Amino acid sequence: VAAFAVGTKCDGYVRKAPAEVQTTDATQTTIDSLTLLDENTYHVKAWVIGVKSDGTQRASYEIACTVYRTGAGVATLQGTVTVAHSKESDATWNATFTVSGSDVRVSVTGVAATTIQWGCSLSYMNMSN
């Protein structure tokens, strides 16, 4: 029998429930988000998949970022988003991380006059100062 301890500064690996959104234009749209705790640093990873409603086009992405929040401030990306995998039928489709207030968001961009169903699985690990 293995025993696992809960860290005092690190919560370990957490995986959120899958999220979905539909886009019908080229507006960047949030599919999932995570509210950051103050004085914490996060490694965040997302797997995103998109399929045009008629099944003729598709995309998938694996992205990661380091993001932090200090002094009751806003969420801040540390450097750039890392793209481990990015394949799409239409090069204008996209998935990335964005920040707003104390949240880090997984954002997707579709195409005008095109209905795309998006799915996302978001995981993270955080550590307090």
N, C-alpha and C positions, 0 to 999 in steps of 0.2 A: 504494500500500500504506500503510495507516494503522498506526501503532505506538501501543500503549497502555501506559502505565506503571502500575505498582502503587503506590498511595499509601503513604506511611509511617504515616499515622494513620487513613486511611479505606479500608476494604476494598471500597467500592463497593456496588452493588446485588447482592443474593444472593436467589435464589428456591429455596426448599426443594421437595423432591418432594411431590406431593399426599398428603394424609392422609385417612383415613376412620374413622368411628365410628358405632355404632348406639346409640340411646337408646330406652328403653321406659318411662320415667317422667319426673318433673319435676325430677330431680336434675341440678345443673350438672355437666357432664362435659367433661373435656379432650379436644379433638380433635387438637391439635398444640401443640408448645412449642419454645422456644428458650432455651438456657442462655446467659446474658449473661456476657461477659468482664468481669473487674474493671476499674474505671476506664474504662468505655466508656458512651457514650450511643447509643441506637438509635432509628431511625424504623422502626416495624413496621406492616405492612399485611396484611390478610387478606381473602380472598374466601371466603365460606361459603355453601353451598347445602344445603338439607334437603328430603327428599321422604318423605312418609308411605308405608309399605310397600305400600299398595294404590293409590297414585298419586292419591288424592283431595285431598291437601293438599300445599303446598310453601312454601318460603321461600328468600330469598337476601339476603345482607348484604355490604356493603363497609365495613370498619372500619379505623381507624388509631390509633396511639398513639405517644407518646414515652415511653421507659422507659430507666432508667439503673441502674448499679451502681457504687458507690464504696467505697473503703476495705475491700475484702473483705466488704462488707455484702450486704444482700438487694436483690433487684430492686425498683425503685420506679417507679410510674407517675407521670409528670409531668403533673399536671392530670387531665382526664377523657378517656375514649375518644371519638374522633370517629367519628360514624356518617355516612358519605356516602350509604349506600343501605340501606334496611331495609324489606322487603316480605314479609309472611307471610299465609297463609290463617288462622292461629290466632294472635292477638296475644300469647298466653302463650309462644310459641316465642321464643328469643333467641340471639344470638351476641355475645360480648364478649371483651375481654382481661382476664385476671386475673394476679396475680403470686403466686409461692410460692417461698420460698428464693431462689435465684439465677436462677429461670426466669420468663419471661413466657409465658403460656399463652393459646391460643385456646380459649374455653369455650363450649359450647352447652347450651341447656336445652330439653328437649322437654315432653311432656305424659304424665300417668299413663295407663297402659294403652294407649299408642299407640306403635307401632314406627316410628321415624324413622331413615332413613339419612342421614348427614351427610357432606359432602365439604368439604375446605378446601385452599386454596392460600395459603401464607404467604411473604411476602417482607420483606426488611429491608435497611437500610443502617446501618452503625455507624461510630463514630469514637472513637478513644481520646483521653484527656486530653492 
